[in-house]
């Protein structure tokens, strides 16, 4: 579910502007991104996206950077702006600012974990 921002966010402004400039309709953008037409309309009116894969597909199709579409800032060298997870969690003063989505997937099924530790 998306959240509606009380004030206009850079993502909504940039998305509206780029779509108008490239003459891409909300229906076309929805098809490109793999989301519903209403999701694109929500994004254009200020909702924050929760499907970053869809935003990435859309940014690539529109020919603009993913970070630029989301935040309005141009991409820099990944090494200079993205800290490693180790450095983020080992430094108590680090503040995480911006968009982030963390996914955890089980790599070993539960039944195999029991077998590994000798539990039945």
C-alpha positions in Angstrom: 0.0 0.0 0.0 1.2 3.5 -0.8 1.2 6.4 1.6 -0.1 9.8 0.6 2.3 12.6 1.5 0.9 15.8 3.0 3.2 17.9 0.8 4.2 17.2 -2.8 7.2 14.9 -2.9 10.0 15.1 -5.5 9.0 11.7 -6.9 5.5 12.9 -7.8 6.8 16.2 -9.3 9.5 14.5 -11.4 7.2 11.6 -12.5 4.5 14.1 -13.7 7.1 16.3 -15.5 9.0 13.5 -17.2 5.8 11.7 -18.3 4.4 14.9 -19.8 7.8 15.7 -21.5 8.0 12.3 -23.0 4.2 12.2 -23.7 3.7 9.0 -21.8 0.2 8.4 -20.5 -0.6 6.9 -17.1 -1.9 3.8 -18.8 1.4 3.4 -20.8 3.5 4.0 -17.7 1.4 1.4 -15.8 2.0 -1.1 -18.5 5.8 -0.4 -18.5 6.1 -0.6 -14.7 3.8 -3.6 -14.3 1.4 -1.8 -11.9 -2.2 -0.7 -12.2 -3.2 2.6 -13.8 -4.5 3.8 -10.4 -1.1 3.2 -8.9 0.5 5.6 -11.4 -2.2 8.2 -10.7 -1.5 7.8 -7.0 2.2 8.3 -7.5 1.6 11.4 -9.6 -0.6 12.9 -6.9 1.9 12.4 -4.1 1.8 8.8 -2.8 5.2 7.3 -2.1 5.9 4.1 -4.0 6.4 0.8 -2.2 7.3 -1.2 -5.3 10.8 -0.1 -6.2 11.2 -2.7 -8.9 8.3 -1.0 -10.7 9.9 2.4 -10.3 13.2 1.0 -11.6 11.5 -0.4 -14.7 9.7 3.0 -15.3 12.9 5.0 -14.8 14.8 2.9 -17.3 11.9 3.2 -19.9 11.8 6.9 -19.3 15.5 7.2 -19.7 16.2 8.8 -16.3 18.1 7.6 -13.3 16.4 5.6 -10.6 17.7 7.9 -7.8 16.8 11.0 -9.7 13.2 9.8 -10.3 12.8 9.0 -6.6 14.6 11.9 -4.9 15.5 14.5 -7.5 19.2 14.0 -7.0 21.5 12.8 -9.7 23.2 9.4 -9.3 26.8 9.6 -8.1 29.4 6.9 -7.9 27.8 4.0 -6.0 31.0 3.5 -4.0 30.9 7.1 -2.7 27.2 7.1 -1.6 26.3 3.6 -0.6 27.9 2.3 2.6 28.3 -1.4 3.2 25.9 -3.0 5.6 28.8 -3.7 7.9 29.8 0.0 8.1 26.1 1.0 8.6 25.6 -1.3 11.6 29.0 -1.0 13.2 28.9 2.9 13.4 26.5 4.0 16.0 26.4 7.6 14.5 25.3 6.5 11.0 21.9 7.8 10.1 20.1 6.1 7.2 18.3 8.7 5.1 16.3 8.1 2.0 14.5 5.1 0.4 15.4 1.6 1.5 13.8 -1.8 1.1 15.3 -4.8 2.8 14.1 -8.3 1.9 15.1 -11.4 3.8 14.6 -14.7 2.2 15.0 -18.1 3.8 17.8 -19.9 1.9 17.4 -23.2 3.8 14.0 -24.8 4.3 12.9 -25.3 7.9 13.1 -29.1 7.6 16.8 -28.8 6.4 17.6 -26.6 9.4 16.4 -29.2 11.8 18.5 -31.8 10.0 21.6 -29.6 10.2 21.3 -29.1 14.0 20.4 -32.8 14.6 16.9 -32.0 15.6 14.0 -34.1 14.4 
